[in-house]
Amino acid sequence: QRAALYLPLKFPFNLSQHTFLPDIASSFPLHQTPHPSMSAISDIGLIGLAVMGQNLAFNIASRGIPISVYNRSSSKTDDTLARYAADDTLPPGGLTGYPALPDFVASLKTPRKIILLVKAGAPVDATLDALVPLLSPDDLVIDGGNEFYTNTERRAKDLQPKGIRYMGMGVSGGEEGARYGPSLMPGGDEAAYKLVEPVLTQIAAQVDGAACVTYIGKGGAGNYVKMVHNGIEYGDMQLIGEAYDVLRRVAGATPAQLADVFSKWNVGELDSFLIEITAKIMATPDDLQAAGGAASLVDAVLDQTGSKGTGMWTIEEAARRGVPAPTIAAALDARYISAAKPERLAAAAVLAGPAPPEPSGPLDAELVEDVRRALYAAKICSYAQGMNLIRKAAADFGWDTIDLGAIAKIWKGGCII
């Protein structure tokens, strides 16, 4: 009922009049012109309404900043408007959706500021092919996806003759961070950053009275720092997995005992989002087997994973710059081994490892503390490797504004690591 009440106010266009084809390049209405009654109503726009895009748009609107949104698939726009209307915490009329890209562009106050949250690579280029002809000099486009830094620099160079500004911005924090306050790593033209700085400062996570956002540096510096952040995250997750493995397979810890261990670790030096969710995972029963004995969910999770590319990019860059990053490299190798489950099963039939011990009472407190300290030391190594790579890249590319201390501060909140 609330959705029906709000939608006519926020979405004045008839979706049935527009057709969106599945092919990316043909999905945009390239030759449409803005609706004659359109007026600029929004301070900022966002293109790409998967969950991250929706949540970041809601975050912006929740700060009282009018925002327009667009997605090449109109069903995503419908979903976004329905979610927005159903959320009592969001201001009515703060978010407006458009089925036509020209009308979306026309709804933005100039100079226009548009955040892209679409899949890296060809989809970004396709989006820009449709968007750029509708823009004016001094408009600003910010790519908030996990894009490779050289692609950002190429696009910025291509748009410069048109007078259109282009930035790459790392966004960390996942879906929840996007909604309530992420860590933001914007890079590119510093004058362009100043245009959007007031918005980014409001929507970023706040820690110790400071926003978790800072201007990183020119060119692709923002994307580069986010890439390395993800590489550190790879190392962090692998180290947590190995700490779990030692306690589970060597000490014979039960998931319930591990939930207690990780919960305690999360109030000390290891306090972080990843440690917090590890404790929650260990405490989660497998609902499908609850009637038969409440088995732990962690024992039902498939031991096989993949990767999206940022860890690989980090290691490629480390090799290119001659920077050792063994913790991050080992974490990437572990993912590749994990993905090769059929080969692992075949190998296990030939060479079986030792059987883990049966749970037998309280955990060895000294071993638990040794594992905690080893995890903390190894995490420091992972961060040091990442920071050293950023420092070397900054020297190689002349990113003289990069401040490692400032980067560490913006990673204190709203951030996966």
Beta strands, then each sheet from edge to edge (+ up, - down):
strand 1: 44-47
strand 2: 67-70
strand 3: 95-98
strand 4: 113-116
strand 5: 140-143
strand 6: 165-172
strand 7: 183-188
strand 8: 206-207
strand 9: 210-211
sheet 1: 3+ 2+ 1+ 4+ 5+ 6+ 7-
sheet 2: 8+ 9-
end
